[in-house]
Amino acid sequence: MSDHPEAPHRSAESVARQSEPATALVTKGAAVPGRLAVLSGLSLVLGAVPLPFIPHRVLRQVRGAVAYDALARHSVALVSDARDVLAEPDSTDRMRKFLRKGVEFASRRILRRLGPFAALSAIASSFEVFALGHLLERYVAQVRPSGPIRMHEPEARRVRRAIDSAVLRIFSPGVDTERLTLPDAPEDLRDELTRWIDTLLLTGATLPSYLQRRLDAAFDRVVAQSPELRDPER
């Protein structure tokens, strides 16, 4: 017989904790690694589907799911009209629509036979899905005032305009970000060819981080010029 009557109780608690589902161990509000990347990749695949309506409809669902996930993890409910605004692949911004149509025309008409360039439109859609999820997360975490538990259509339209503007400004000369340098070993023992190949590979692998940092900087610049984003009731 145990000298410690509380031991069975502790053992039961330990068993209960071990039997909890894995989802219970995920911190509320924490982003699930890879989820946004998978959904962005799905939108890239949709661009290769040669059907006229199905890719657009599925892309709406993907964008809606991305918006819901980004807001729900911060305990913000998304009303139906607001979700429609964020989920619509075609922006109401005239300049963005003009540029998007130009990319689509170039990729489908001019660059169709040039291999990778034919996928420019699908890549643009995929990047926009990533930008939607990533910048919605940034907006709720750093810009949106605490209090309102619902996002309504007017606020969704303001945020959508800000995200679209940030995507357009990502390569603007006015957007400045911290530069990342490739690591230097204490002694470089590589030959010249290996050095160039390593530089190309590492630079290419750094590109996603570079684009994300420029996207963040562009969005912060838009927010600084749009005080209404900090007042969702206006």
Secondary structure, 3 states (H helix, E strand, C coil): CCCCCCHHHHHHHHHHHHHCCHHHHCCCCCCCCCHHHHHHHHHHHHCCCCCCCHHHHHHHHHHHHHHHHHHHCCCCEECHHHHHHHHCCCCCCHHHHHHHHHHHHHHHHHCCCCHHHHHHHHHHHHHHHHHHHHHHHHHHHHHCCCCCCEECHHHHHHHHHHHHHHHHHCCCCCCCCCCCCCCCCCCCCCCHHHHHHHHHHHHHHHHHHHHHHHHHHHHHHHHHCCHHHHCCCC
